[in-house]
Amino acid sequence: MSFPEITVIGAGLAGSQAALAAASLGVRARLHEMRPVRMTPAHRSGNFAELVCSNSLGGEGEMQAKGLLQAELRSVGGEILLSADASRLPAGNALAVEREEFSARVTRTVREHPLIEVVEGEIEKVPEGIAVIASGPLTSDALAADLARLTGSERLSFYDAAAPVLAFESIDLDRAWRAGRYDQSADYINCPFTKEEYLRFFGALEQARSHTPHDWEKLDFFEGCMPIEEIARRGVDTPRFGPMSPKGLDDPRTGRWPYAVAQLRQEDREGRLWSLVGFQTGLKWGDQKAVVQLIPGLENAEVVRYGVMHRNTYLNAPEVLDSTLQLRADPAKFVAGVLAGTEGYLESAATGWLAGLNAARLALGGPPLTPPAESMLGGLVRYLASANPRGFQPMNVNWALVPELPAHEPGPNGKVRKLGKREKRPVMFRRGLDAFMGWAREEAGLTVTPPPVPQPAPEAEEKAAPVLR
């Protein structure tokens, strides 16, 4: 029996999900991955969907934009989300995974699928025929140059960084303590600062040596994954109003919020490895260790993996992509993941799913589709296709991508009552999920299963600081 066929370049979250989505529709996918034949500065293995920054796929629940996108993917059986659910670690209201277990699950699922052929080795040119290009933020120079030629668009890049990972046994739990913000959970380890300790830490952070680019490079950072040293450049209080915010964390020794806090999140199933939340960094390793050991409770911390910085490549999506993720210059080519102008693991998986779906539909003789505007995936791809191309940067999902609800509604006695965020978000969540499932069932012809929705504590969710990558 012969099957229609597509090509997928890249076996990260986007490419793996694209190949699986196409195969689920009966379309063969030839999946090209250059690792381990050619490694990148950030990856450590040849496994698929390797997480190179944090191990979090974002906040869960109906108050979170990422929670809606997670629910949309679960409703259509997105394998990346199913692998994440099966590999999850305690992380309060966030979906964090044991990264090696997660990557191994995705790799096994892809390699064992009878309609997916894995081809190892670098692809230097955009292939002929129907293809999904999901080569990721570390796209090889040759392929990036060929994409620039095809699209006629400027090749863009920004810098990304990973946070250091520490050995649990080296954390001083006489000083640090386990808790979540506003008593959400005890899934995080918190290291509290006094004002004097914070100022000493900040001074060392200012003096630490960081990555120095070549003369022809310019360090452009994505706002959602800013290195801690770059955050510090914006002012002495900026870190403690960002990733080092003490809000909602009562120090058990004082009963009060500390001056600042550094949080750690579990990295592995056994709890032996913990990463610093929001501490992505490109500091030189010696200086990085010295700065980390100025954090109270981490004076003797053993750094088992240092934070690293690497350059990410992406296209100017508004200039070159349609909301179906097709290249305008060649509609048989689809782009997904960071290369398409998204930021975040979850966003990569979601655009990979849509690109794989649409490539398969094209191979089967059907038209590519765009999810409804009320859905988070629909809002994201519409933004990619229509944003201002000047100064375009990769985008995380957020509630501003979907249509807003009216700010007011009639109340008792005909009086107009203003709706707050806590009232609007659950309605927007349900509206978006219902619209997505209806579209998937009726227009895309997919089997849809309403997913369970994690429900965080209402009071905690309202006050919680944003989940950081």
C-alpha positions as CSV (number, residue, x, y, z in Angstrom):
1,M,0.0,0.0,0.0
2,S,1.4,3.4,-1.0
3,F,1.0,6.5,1.3
4,P,1.4,10.2,0.6
5,E,4.7,11.5,1.9
6,I,6.1,14.7,3.4
7,T,9.6,15.7,4.7
8,V,10.2,17.1,8.2
9,I,13.5,18.7,9.1
10,G,14.4,18.7,12.7
11,A,13.5,16.3,15.5
12,G,13.0,18.9,18.3
13,L,9.6,19.4,19.9
14,A,8.2,21.0,16.8
15,G,9.6,18.5,14.2
16,S,8.8,15.4,16.3
17,Q,5.2,16.6,16.8
18,A,4.9,17.5,13.1
19,A,6.0,14.1,12.0
20,L,3.6,12.4,14.5
21,A,0.7,14.6,13.5
22,A,1.2,13.8,9.8
23,A,1.6,10.1,10.5
24,S,-1.6,10.1,12.5
25,L,-3.5,11.0,9.3
26,G,-1.9,8.2,7.3
27,V,0.9,10.3,5.7
28,R,4.5,9.0,5.6
29,A,7.0,11.4,7.2
30,R,10.7,11.3,6.5
31,L,12.2,13.0,9.5
32,H,15.7,14.4,9.1
33,E,17.8,15.2,12.2
34,M,21.4,16.2,12.1
35,R,22.2,15.1,15.6
36,P,24.2,13.1,16.6
37,V,26.1,13.2,13.3
38,R,26.5,17.0,13.9
39,M,25.9,18.3,17.4
40,T,25.0,21.9,18.4
41,P,26.5,24.1,21.1
42,A,23.4,23.6,23.3
43,H,22.4,19.9,22.9
44,R,23.9,17.1,24.8
45,S,22.5,14.0,23.1
46,G,21.0,12.7,19.9
47,N,17.6,12.1,21.4
48,F,14.6,14.0,20.1
49,A,12.8,16.9,21.8
50,E,15.7,17.5,24.1
51,L,15.0,20.4,26.5
52,V,18.1,22.6,26.5
53,C,16.9,25.5,28.7
54,S,14.4,24.9,31.6
55,N,12.3,21.8,32.1
56,S,9.0,23.7,32.4
57,L,6.3,23.8,29.7
58,G,4.5,26.6,31.5
59,G,1.7,27.2,33.9
60,E,-1.4,25.0,34.0
61,G,-5.1,25.7,34.6
62,E,-7.8,27.9,33.2
63,M,-6.2,31.2,34.4
64,Q,-3.1,30.6,32.3
65,A,-2.7,31.2,28.6
66,K,-0.3,28.3,28.4
67,G,-2.9,26.2,30.2
68,L,-5.3,26.8,27.4
69,L,-2.8,25.8,24.8
70,Q,-1.9,22.7,26.7
71,A,-5.6,21.8,26.9
72,E,-6.0,22.3,23.1
73,L,-3.1,20.0,22.3
74,R,-4.4,17.4,24.8
75,S,-7.8,17.4,23.2
76,V,-6.4,16.2,19.9
77,G,-3.9,13.7,21.4
78,G,-0.8,15.8,20.9
79,E,2.0,13.3,21.7
80,I,4.4,15.9,23.1
81,L,1.8,16.9,25.8
82,L,1.1,13.2,26.5
83,S,4.8,12.6,26.9
84,A,5.1,15.6,29.2
85,D,2.2,14.5,31.3
86,A,3.8,11.0,31.7
87,S,7.1,12.6,32.7
88,R,5.9,15.3,35.0
89,L,7.7,16.4,38.2
90,P,6.3,18.3,41.1
91,A,6.3,22.0,40.2
92,G,3.2,23.6,41.8
93,N,1.0,25.1,39.1
94,A,3.5,24.5,36.3
95,L,4.0,21.5,34.0
96,A,7.6,20.6,34.6
97,V,9.1,17.3,33.3
98,E,12.1,15.0,34.0
99,R,13.9,16.1,30.9
100,E,15.7,12.9,30.0
101,E,12.6,10.7,30.6
102,F,10.6,13.1,28.5
103,S,13.1,13.1,25.6
104,A,13.4,9.3,25.7
105,R,9.6,8.9,25.5
106,V,9.3,11.3,22.5
107,T,12.2,9.5,20.8
108,R,10.7,6.1,21.3
109,T,7.3,7.2,20.1
110,V,8.7,8.7,16.9
111,R,11.1,5.9,16.1
112,E,8.5,3.2,16.7
113,H,5.8,4.7,14.4
114,P,5.5,2.6,11.3
115,L,4.9,5.7,9.0
116,I,7.9,7.7,10.2
117,E,11.4,7.2,8.8
118,V,14.3,8.8,10.7
119,V,17.2,9.9,8.6
120,E,20.3,11.1,10.5
121,G,22.5,13.8,9.0
122,E,22.5,17.5,8.1
123,I,20.1,19.0,5.5
124,E,21.7,22.0,3.8
125,K,19.0,23.0,1.4
126,V,15.2,23.3,1.6
127,P,13.9,20.0,0.1
128,E,11.6,19.6,-2.9
129,G,7.9,18.7,-2.4
130,I,5.8,19.2,0.8
131,A,8.0,19.8,3.8
132,V,7.9,21.0,7.4
133,I,11.0,23.0,8.3
134,A,11.3,22.8,12.1
135,S,15.1,22.9,12.4
136,G,14.9,24.9,15.5
137,P,16.7,27.8,17.0
138,L,20.1,26.3,16.2
139,T,19.4,25.8,12.5
140,S,22.6,25.2,10.6
141,D,24.2,28.1,8.7
142,A,23.7,26.4,5.3
143,L,20.0,25.7,5.8
144,A,19.4,29.1,7.2
145,A,21.1,30.7,4.2
146,D,19.0,28.7,1.8
147,L,15.8,29.7,3.7
148,A,16.8,33.3,3.5
149,R,17.3,32.9,-0.3
150,L,13.9,31.2,-0.7
151,T,12.0,33.8,1.4
152,G,13.9,36.9,0.4
153,S,13.8,37.8,4.1
154,E,16.5,38.9,6.4
155,R,17.8,36.1,8.7
156,L,17.3,37.2,12.3
157,S,18.7,35.9,15.5
158,F,18.6,36.4,19.2
159,Y,20.5,35.0,22.2
160,D,19.1,32.5,24.6
161,A,20.5,31.0,27.8
162,A,20.0,28.1,30.2
163,A,20.1,28.2,34.0
164,P,22.6,26.3,36.1
165,V,21.7,23.0,37.7
166,L,22.8,22.1,41.2
167,A,23.1,18.9,43.3
168,F,20.4,18.7,45.9
169,E,22.8,17.4,48.6
170,S,24.8,20.6,48.3
171,I,21.8,22.9,49.2
172,D,21.7,24.0,52.8
173,L,18.1,23.3,53.9
174,D,18.9,24.8,57.3
175,R,18.8,28.2,55.5
176,A,16.6,27.4,52.5
177,W,13.1,26.0,52.8
178,R,10.5,24.2,50.6
179,A,7.3,26.2,49.7
180,G,5.3,27.5,46.8
181,R,4.0,31.1,46.5
182,Y,1.0,31.7,48.8
183,D,1.2,28.1,50.0
184,Q,0.3,26.7,46.6
185,S,2.6,23.7,47.1
186,A,5.9,22.7,48.6
187,D,7.5,21.9,45.2
188,Y,10.1,24.7,45.2
189,I,13.2,25.4,47.3
190,N,13.5,29.0,48.4
191,C,16.7,30.8,49.3
192,P,16.0,34.1,51.2
193,F,18.1,37.2,51.1
194,T,18.4,40.0,53.6
195,K,19.0,43.4,52.0
196,E,22.7,43.3,52.8
197,E,23.0,39.8,51.2
198,Y,21.1,40.8,48.2
199,L,23.3,43.9,47.6
200,R,26.4,41.8,48.0
201,F,25.0,39.3,45.5
202,F,24.0,42.1,43.1
203,G,27.4,43.7,43.2
204,A,29.1,40.4,42.3
205,L,26.6,39.8,39.5
206,E,27.4,43.2,38.1
207,Q,31.2,42.5,38.2
208,A,31.0,38.9,36.8
209,R,32.4,38.3,33.3
210,S,29.8,37.3,30.7
211,H,29.8,36.0,27.2
212,T,31.6,38.5,24.9
213,P,30.3,38.4,21.3
214,H,32.4,38.6,18.2
215,D,32.7,42.1,16.8
216,W,30.1,41.4,14.1
217,E,27.5,40.0,16.5
218,K,24.9,41.9,18.4
219,L,23.4,40.5,21.6
220,D,19.7,40.7,21.1
221,F,17.8,38.9,23.9
222,F,14.2,37.6,23.9
223,E,12.4,39.4,26.8
224,G,10.9,36.1,28.0
225,C,14.2,34.4,28.5
226,M,16.5,37.2,29.6
227,P,19.8,36.2,31.3
228,I,19.9,37.2,35.0
229,E,23.0,39.4,34.4
230,E,21.0,41.3,31.7
231,I,18.1,41.8,34.0
232,A,20.5,43.2,36.6
233,R,21.7,45.8,34.0
234,R,18.3,47.4,34.2
235,G,18.7,48.4,37.8
236,V,19.4,47.1,41.3
237,D,15.8,46.3,42.1
238,T,14.9,44.8,38.7
239,P,15.8,41.1,39.7
240,R,13.8,41.2,42.9
241,F,10.8,42.5,41.1
242,G,11.3,39.7,38.5
243,P,12.7,36.2,39.0
244,M,13.8,37.0,42.6
245,S,10.5,38.4,43.8
246,P,9.7,37.4,47.4
247,K,5.9,37.8,47.0
248,G,3.9,35.1,48.6
249,L,6.9,33.4,50.3
250,D,6.7,33.6,54.0
251,D,10.1,32.8,55.6
252,P,9.3,30.2,58.3
253,R,11.9,31.8,60.6
254,T,10.5,35.3,60.4
255,G,6.9,34.8,59.2
256,R,7.5,37.6,56.7
257,W,8.6,37.9,53.0
258,P,12.4,38.2,52.6
259,Y,14.0,41.1,50.8
260,A,14.5,38.8,47.8
261,V,14.4,35.1,47.0
262,A,16.1,32.7,44.6
263,Q,13.9,29.7,43.8
264,L,15.0,26.2,42.7
265,R,12.8,23.8,40.7
266,Q,13.2,20.0,40.6
267,E,15.0,18.7,37.5
268,D,14.9,14.9,37.9
269,R,12.6,12.2,39.1
270,E,14.7,11.4,42.2
271,G,15.0,15.0,43.2
272,R,18.8,14.9,43.1
273,L,19.1,17.8,40.6
274,W,17.6,21.3,41.0
275,S,17.7,24.3,38.6
276,L,17.6,28.0,39.5
277,V,14.3,29.4,38.3
278,G,14.7,32.5,36.1
279,F,18.5,32.4,36.4
280,Q,19.4,31.8,32.7
281,T,22.9,33.0,32.3
282,G,25.8,33.4,30.0
283,L,28.4,34.1,32.7
284,K,31.8,32.5,32.5
285,W,31.7,29.3,34.5
286,G,34.1,30.4,37.3
287,D,32.3,33.7,37.8
288,Q,29.0,31.8,37.5
289,K,29.9,29.5,40.4
290,A,31.0,32.4,42.6
291,V,27.8,34.3,42.0
292,V,25.6,31.2,42.7
293,Q,27.5,30.6,46.0
294,L,26.6,34.0,47.2
295,I,23.0,32.9,47.3
296,P,22.0,32.1,50.9
297,G,21.7,28.4,51.3
298,L,23.9,27.8,48.3
299,E,27.3,28.7,49.8
300,N,28.6,25.2,49.1
301,A,26.5,24.5,46.1
302,E,27.8,22.0,43.6
303,V,27.1,23.1,40.0
304,V,26.6,20.0,38.0
305,R,25.6,21.8,34.8
306,Y,26.5,25.4,34.1
307,G,24.3,27.9,32.3
308,V,25.2,28.5,28.7
309,M,24.3,31.0,26.1
310,H,23.7,30.2,22.4
311,R,22.4,32.0,19.4
312,N,18.9,31.2,18.2
313,T,17.7,31.7,14.6
314,Y,14.2,32.6,13.5
315,L,12.5,34.1,10.5
316,N,10.6,37.4,10.3
317,A,7.3,35.6,10.4
318,P,5.0,38.5,9.4
319,E,7.0,38.9,6.2
320,V,7.1,35.3,5.1
321,L,4.4,33.2,6.8
322,D,0.6,32.7,6.5
323,S,-1.5,31.8,9.5
324,T,-1.5,28.2,8.2
325,L,2.3,28.3,8.7
326,Q,2.9,28.1,5.0
327,L,5.7,30.0,3.4
328,R,4.2,32.6,1.1
329,A,7.2,32.1,-1.3
330,D,6.4,28.4,-1.5
331,P,3.1,27.2,-0.1
332,A,4.3,23.6,-0.1
333,K,6.7,24.5,2.7
334,F,5.6,24.9,6.3
335,V,7.7,26.3,9.2
336,A,7.2,25.5,12.9
337,G,8.8,26.1,16.2
338,V,11.3,28.9,17.1
339,L,12.2,29.2,13.4
340,A,8.6,30.3,12.8
341,G,8.9,33.1,15.4
342,T,7.6,31.3,18.5
343,E,9.2,31.2,21.9
344,G,8.7,28.4,24.4
345,Y,8.6,24.6,24.3
346,L,4.9,24.4,24.3
347,E,4.5,26.9,21.5
348,S,7.0,24.9,19.4
349,A,5.1,21.7,20.0
350,A,1.8,23.4,19.1
351,T,3.0,25.0,15.9
352,G,4.6,21.7,15.0
353,W,1.3,19.9,15.4
354,L,-0.5,22.5,13.1
355,A,2.3,22.4,10.5
356,G,2.2,18.6,10.5
357,L,-1.5,18.6,10.2
358,N,-1.6,21.1,7.3
359,A,1.3,19.4,5.5
360,A,-0.5,16.1,5.7
361,R,-3.8,17.7,4.5
362,L,-2.0,19.2,1.5
363,A,-0.4,15.8,0.7
364,L,-3.9,14.3,0.8
365,G,-5.4,16.9,-1.5
366,G,-7.1,19.0,1.2
367,P,-6.6,22.7,2.1
368,P,-4.5,23.8,5.0
369,L,-6.5,25.2,8.0
370,T,-6.1,27.9,10.6
371,P,-7.6,27.3,14.1
372,P,-10.3,29.8,15.3
373,A,-9.2,33.1,16.6
374,E,-10.7,32.4,20.1
375,S,-8.3,29.4,20.5
376,M,-4.8,30.1,21.8
377,L,-3.1,28.3,18.9
378,G,-5.3,30.3,16.5
379,G,-4.4,33.5,18.2
380,L,-0.7,32.7,18.1
381,V,-0.5,31.8,14.4
382,R,-2.6,34.8,13.4
383,Y,-0.1,37.0,15.3
384,L,2.8,35.4,13.5
385,A,1.2,36.2,10.2
386,S,0.1,39.7,10.9
387,A,2.5,41.3,13.5
388,N,4.5,44.4,12.7
389,P,7.6,43.0,10.9
390,R,9.7,45.9,12.2
391,G,11.5,44.8,15.4
392,F,9.7,41.5,15.3
393,Q,10.7,39.1,18.2
394,P,9.5,35.6,19.0
395,M,6.3,35.4,20.9
396,N,5.1,33.3,23.9
397,V,1.3,32.7,24.1
398,N,-0.6,35.2,26.2
399,W,-4.2,36.3,26.7
400,A,-3.7,39.4,24.5
401,L,-3.5,37.0,21.4
402,V,-7.2,36.1,21.7
403,P,-10.3,38.4,21.5
404,E,-11.0,40.1,24.8
405,L,-14.3,39.7,26.6
406,P,-16.4,42.8,27.3
407,A,-15.0,44.7,30.2
408,H,-18.4,45.2,31.7
409,E,-21.7,43.3,32.0
410,P,-25.2,44.2,33.3
411,G,-25.5,43.6,37.0
412,P,-28.4,43.6,39.5
413,N,-30.9,46.5,39.0
414,G,-29.4,47.2,35.6
415,K,-26.2,48.6,36.9
416,V,-23.0,47.9,34.9
417,R,-20.5,45.8,36.7
418,K,-16.8,45.7,35.8
419,L,-15.4,42.2,35.1
420,G,-12.1,41.3,36.7
421,K,-9.4,39.0,35.5
422,R,-10.5,36.2,37.7
423,E,-13.9,36.3,36.1
424,K,-12.8,36.7,32.5
425,R,-10.0,34.2,32.2
426,P,-12.0,31.0,32.9
427,V,-14.7,32.2,30.4
428,M,-12.0,32.9,27.8
429,F,-10.4,29.5,28.5
430,R,-13.7,27.6,28.0
431,R,-14.6,29.7,24.9
432,G,-11.2,29.0,23.4
433,L,-11.1,25.3,24.2
434,D,-14.7,24.8,22.9
435,A,-13.9,26.7,19.7
436,F,-10.7,24.7,19.1
437,M,-12.4,21.3,19.7
438,G,-15.3,22.2,17.4
439,W,-12.9,23.3,14.7
440,A,-10.7,20.2,15.1
441,R,-13.8,17.9,15.0
442,E,-15.8,19.6,12.2
443,E,-13.2,21.2,9.9
444,A,-10.1,19.1,10.5
445,G,-12.1,15.8,10.9
446,L,-10.1,14.7,14.0
447,T,-11.1,12.7,17.0
448,V,-11.4,15.0,19.9
449,T,-11.4,14.2,23.6
450,P,-12.2,16.9,26.2
451,P,-9.1,17.1,28.4
452,P,-9.1,17.4,32.2
453,V,-8.1,20.9,33.3
454,P,-5.9,21.3,36.4
455,Q,-7.5,23.6,38.9
456,P,-5.0,25.6,41.0
457,A,-6.0,27.1,44.3
458,P,-8.1,30.2,43.4
459,E,-6.5,32.6,45.9
460,A,-3.0,31.4,45.1
461,E,-3.6,31.7,41.3
462,E,-4.7,35.3,41.6
463,K,-1.6,36.4,43.4
464,A,1.0,34.1,42.0
465,A,4.0,35.5,40.2
466,P,4.3,34.5,36.5
467,V,5.9,31.1,35.8
468,L,9.4,31.7,34.4
469,R,11.1,29.6,31.7
